[in-house]
Every structure is written in structure tokens, then in C-alpha cells.
């Protein structure tokens, strides 16, 4: 049941991004700018995640994946799902059960059936990654 709520929320976000939201006809939402530099430091870590999205044909998919590199603004994930830059996904951190919507920034094919995808959150969310203090080098 929780997965269907995630898929419904993701579908609404996709429609809003395409300007097809039934609640605001004729209004389009601007896309995220991909020219920004990283706002926080990178950490190489393997964190299991679920990714949820829609295929180009509109069918929902989900996959168990894992992170390669993370930072407060997003991360790099290894996946076998076919995704495209600009596509919106929902990512669930299996370690703390938090789910966050994000945008695919880039896709790089690595092996025959896998890719590394860079994801960006709408706003920096360092607490998403197991509540680690990403980018905070000072001692508590």
C-alpha cells in the first residue's frame, strides 16, 4: 500500500513538471538547473536504497540499488534500471526508511546491464543519508 502512495506522488510530480497537472492547467514548473557546483563534500559509501520511477512508457518500476558516492545534495547510485537525465525518481534509504524525491542529473553506462546515475535533491538534505553530518568537518 505504501508503494502505491509513492508511485501516485511520483506520477503527480511528473505531470506537474510537464505542465499537465490537472490542478493547475496551462502552468508549467521550471526544471532544476544542472549548472550548480556541489554544495557539500562527497563521501564514498555503500548504502542500500530502493529507487522508484516510471519507464518512458509510463509503467512503474522499482529496484534495489546502492550508493557509490553521497553528499548532502544527492548522490551517485549504481542501478540496472534505464533512466534519463531530468527524470524524477523517489529514493528510499533502507537504513533509515526515509524517502525523498530527486532528479536524475546524469547517466553513465558502466557494465553491460548497469549504469551510474547522479541524483540531486530539490534542496540539500544531508540528514537523508543515515543522518550523517555530510560536509560538516567540525567536531560536535
C-alpha positions as CSV (number, residue, x, y, z in Angstrom):
1,X,0.0,0.0,0.0
2,X,2.8,2.4,0.8
3,X,4.4,1.8,-2.5
4,X,1.3,2.8,-4.4
5,X,1.3,6.1,-2.5
6,X,4.9,6.7,-3.6
7,X,4.0,5.9,-7.2
8,X,1.0,8.2,-7.1
9,X,3.0,11.0,-5.6
10,X,5.8,10.4,-8.2
11,X,3.3,10.4,-11.1
12,X,1.7,13.7,-9.8
13,X,5.2,15.2,-9.7
14,X,6.0,14.0,-13.2
15,X,2.7,15.6,-14.5
16,X,3.4,18.9,-12.7
17,X,6.9,19.0,-14.2
18,X,5.5,18.5,-17.7
19,X,2.8,21.2,-17.1
20,X,0.0,18.7,-17.2
21,X,-1.2,19.0,-13.6
22,X,-5.0,18.9,-13.5
23,X,-4.9,21.2,-10.5
24,X,-3.1,24.0,-12.5
25,X,-3.8,23.6,-16.2
26,X,-1.5,25.6,-18.5
27,X,1.0,26.3,-15.8
28,X,4.4,24.6,-16.1
29,X,7.0,24.3,-13.4
30,X,10.6,25.2,-14.2
31,X,13.2,22.4,-14.1
32,X,16.2,22.3,-11.8
33,X,19.3,23.9,-13.0
34,X,22.1,21.4,-13.5
35,X,25.0,24.0,-13.6
36,X,25.4,24.3,-9.8
37,X,28.5,23.0,-8.1
38,X,28.3,20.6,-5.2
39,X,27.3,22.3,-2.0
40,X,28.8,19.6,0.3
41,X,31.7,17.2,0.3
42,X,31.5,13.7,-1.2
43,X,31.7,10.5,0.8
44,X,32.3,7.1,-0.8
45,X,29.9,4.7,0.9
46,X,27.7,1.7,0.0
47,X,24.2,2.4,1.3
48,X,21.3,0.1,0.1
49,X,18.5,2.1,-1.4
50,X,15.2,1.5,-3.3
51,X,14.6,3.6,-6.4
52,X,11.1,4.1,-7.7
53,X,10.1,5.7,-11.0
54,X,8.3,5.3,-14.3
55,X,9.5,3.8,-17.6
56,X,9.2,6.0,-20.7
57,X,6.0,4.1,-21.5
58,X,4.5,5.1,-18.2
59,X,4.8,1.7,-16.3
60,X,6.0,2.0,-12.7
61,X,9.3,0.3,-11.7
62,X,11.3,-0.1,-8.6
63,X,14.8,-1.5,-8.0
64,X,17.0,-2.3,-5.1
65,X,20.3,-0.4,-5.7
66,X,23.2,1.0,-3.7
67,X,25.1,4.3,-3.4
68,X,28.6,4.7,-4.6
69,X,29.2,8.3,-3.5
70,X,26.9,10.6,-1.5
71,X,26.7,14.2,-0.5
72,X,24.2,16.5,1.1
73,X,22.7,17.5,-2.2
74,X,22.3,14.0,-3.7
75,X,24.5,11.1,-4.7
76,X,25.8,8.6,-7.3
77,X,23.9,5.3,-7.4
78,X,24.6,2.0,-9.3
79,X,21.4,0.8,-11.0
80,X,20.2,-1.6,-13.7
81,X,17.1,0.5,-14.5
82,X,17.0,2.6,-17.6
83,X,16.6,6.2,-16.6
84,X,17.3,9.6,-18.3
85,X,18.6,12.9,-17.2
86,X,15.8,15.2,-16.0
87,X,13.7,12.2,-14.9
88,X,12.2,12.3,-11.4
89,X,12.6,9.4,-9.1
90,X,11.8,8.6,-5.5
91,X,14.7,7.1,-3.5
92,X,14.2,5.3,-0.1
93,X,17.2,4.9,2.2
94,X,16.9,1.3,3.5
95,X,19.0,2.2,6.6
96,X,16.5,4.8,8.0
97,X,13.4,4.3,5.8
98,X,13.4,7.9,4.6
99,X,12.0,8.6,1.1
100,X,13.0,11.6,-1.0
101,X,12.1,12.8,-4.5
102,X,15.1,13.6,-6.6
103,X,16.1,14.4,-10.2
104,X,18.5,12.3,-12.4
105,X,21.3,14.7,-13.3
106,X,23.4,12.3,-15.4
107,X,23.6,8.7,-16.5
108,X,26.8,6.8,-17.3
109,X,26.8,3.2,-18.6
110,X,29.3,1.1,-16.7
111,X,28.8,-2.5,-17.4
112,X,26.6,-4.3,-19.9
113,X,23.4,-4.0,-17.8
114,X,24.2,-1.3,-15.2
115,X,24.7,2.4,-15.0
116,X,25.8,5.0,-12.5
117,X,23.2,7.7,-12.1
118,X,23.8,11.0,-10.4
119,X,20.8,12.2,-8.4
120,X,20.1,15.7,-7.0
121,X,17.6,16.5,-4.2
122,X,15.4,19.7,-4.7
123,X,17.2,21.2,-1.7
124,X,20.3,19.9,0.2
125,X,19.2,17.0,2.6
126,X,22.3,15.7,4.4
127,X,20.0,14.0,7.0
128,X,18.7,11.7,4.3
129,X,21.9,9.6,4.3
130,X,21.6,7.8,7.7
131,X,21.6,11.1,9.5
132,X,25.3,11.6,8.8
133,X,26.6,15.1,9.0
134,X,27.8,15.4,5.4
135,X,30.0,18.4,4.7
136,X,30.4,19.3,8.4
137,X,34.1,18.8,9.2
138,X,33.8,20.4,12.6
139,X,33.6,18.2,15.7
140,X,30.3,18.2,17.6
